[in-house]
Amino acid sequence: MSLRSICVFCGASTGANPIYEQAARELGRTLAANGITLIYGGGAVGLMGVVANATMEAGGEVVGIIPQSLKDAEVGHTGLTRLEVVDGMHARKARMAELSDAFIALPGGLGTLEELFEVWTWGQLGYHNKPLGLLDVNHFYSKLSHFLDHLVEERFVRGAHRDMLQRSDSAQTLLRLLEDWQPTVHARWEKTAPA
């Protein structure tokens, strides 16, 4: 699969460990080196600002999508290749998904998780066939990954849907996993035997 643009979900904070900023910079430089446009939430703060700046500093293109309310709060990045202003958070997520060939989650908080799970659910339901990945810096997503495995064991998530989410601690490796990913068609609802 050829990746021309990737949507990155990440925190509006830089987190407690400098390794998260380092990973965001690495991802930005890796996207630029591979000619991949960064699509993201348009913020200038936290890991959002770090990945955007790193991509641009390495010669890459960056498209930000931000709701008017957040732009008005002066957290919008003014130095991007393009900044699109939309009406709200739902429009923001829909537009980012529309522009992207794949999705990556860096470390982040509730907003990052919400964006990841929504776009993952869209894939599960067949609304798109785009790969998703976790940049698992410093084992940030290890506990979440264990919980996702638990959901499969308890038969609330199909293994095939669990496998839609790739994971690596290396930006370059994660890109390769996303490029190699092949969508498979699986029924969302599991048939049960009649009582």
N, C-alpha and C positions, 0 to 999 in steps of 0.2 A: 504494500500500500504506500503510495506516495503522499507524504505529508507536506503540505504547503503552508498550513497555519495550524497552530495549537493554542487552545484556550488553557490558561493557567489560573487555577484557583489558589489563593493564598491569603495569609493574614494581613490585616491592616496594622499589625504590630510586628516587631522583629523577633519577639520571643525572648526567652531567658538565656539562650545559649548562642554565642556568635556563630556557631556552626550553621545555623539556619540562614543567616545572611550570606555566608560563604556558598551555601548550596543554591540560593536564589541567584547569586552572581554567576555561578557555574552554569546553571540552567540557561540564563539569559545569553551568556557567551556561546553556549552549545547551540541554542536555537539560531543565533545569528550565523555561526560558522556553517550550519547546515542549510542556510537559506530559508529558514522557516519563520514566518511572521508570528509574532506574539500577539494573541488576543487576550485581553484581561479586563478587569473591572475599572480601569482608568484612574486609580488612585495614585497619589504621590507619596503616600506614607507607608510605613511598615515594609513587609516583604514585597508588597505590590510595587512600591516605588523602586525597591532594590532590583527586582527582576526586570522591570521596564528600563531603568537606567543602564543596567548591564547589557541588555540587548541592543539598545541604541548606541552605547559606547563602542560596541563591537561591530557596528555597521549594519545592524538588523533593523527591520521595520516593526513598529509597535502600534497596534490599534486598541484604544481604550474605549470602553462602553460604560457610561456613568449616568445615574439618574440625576435629574436637575437638582433635586434637594441636596444631594451630596456635593455636587459641583458648587452650589450656593454656599455650602459650609466650608468652602475653600480647601477641599482635600483632592480636587481634581488635578491631574498632571497636565501642565501647560506646554510641555516640550515634546509631545508624542508625534509620530508620523501623522496620526489622525485621532481625534477625540470626538466620539459621537455621544450626544446628550439625548437620553430617552426619558420617558415619563415616569418610570418606576422600576422596582426591582424585578418584577416579572418580565417586563420588556427587556431589561438588561440581560437577564439569563437567556431569554429566547434569541436575542440578537447575537450574543457571544456564541451560542450553540450553532446558529445559522452560519456564522463566518468561519467556523473551526472544522478541521479534519480529525481532530483528536483532543483529548482533555488530560491535563496533568494537575494533580493536587500536591502542592508544597505543604509544609506545615502551616496550620492556621487554626482558627477557632470555629465557633458555631456557624458562621457564614460560609466558611470553606467547606465544612462537612455538609451543610445543607445544599450547597451548589453541586458538590460531588454526588451526593445521593440522588438528587433530582435528575441529573443528567444520566446517571447510571440506571435509574428507574425508567427513563425514556428509552434507553437502549434495551432494557429487559422487555419492555412492552412493544418493541419493534418500531419505535418512532424514528430511530436512526441506527446505523450500523457503523459507529465510530468507536475506536478504541479509547480506553481510559487507563490511567496509570497513577500510582502513588510514588512520589519521590520520597522514599522512606529514609530521611536523613536522621542519623543518630537514633535509629529504631523508633522514630516518632510514631509510626503507624503500626508497630508490632502488636500492641494490645488490641487495636481495632481489627487487625487481620485475624487474631485468635477468635475474637467475637464473631466475625463473619463466618469462620469455619464452624463455630458453634451453631449458627443459624442454619447452616447446611446439615449438620448432624441432627438437628431437631426438625428438619424437613420444613422449614419456613422459606428457604432459598434453595433453588436447584443448583447443583454443582456447576452446570454449564453457565448459569448466570453469575455465580461466584467467580468463575474463571474469566469473565469479561474484564476484570480489574487486574492489570499488570502491576508489578511492584519491583523496585530496585532502589539501591542507595546511590546509584550513578546516573547522572543525566544522560550520558551517551548510551549506556546500556538500556535505559528506559526507552529512549527514542527508538532503538533497534527493536525492542520488544513490541512497541506500538506499530512500527512499520511492518513487522512480521505477523501481527495478529490477523487472524481470519475469522470473520463473523460466522456463526453457525445458527441455524434456525431451530429453536426449541419452543414448545408450547409453554405459555406462561402458567396455565392452570394444570395441575396434576390430576389426572383422572383417578377416581377411586372406585373400587369394586362395589357393586350394589350391596346393600345390607341384607 
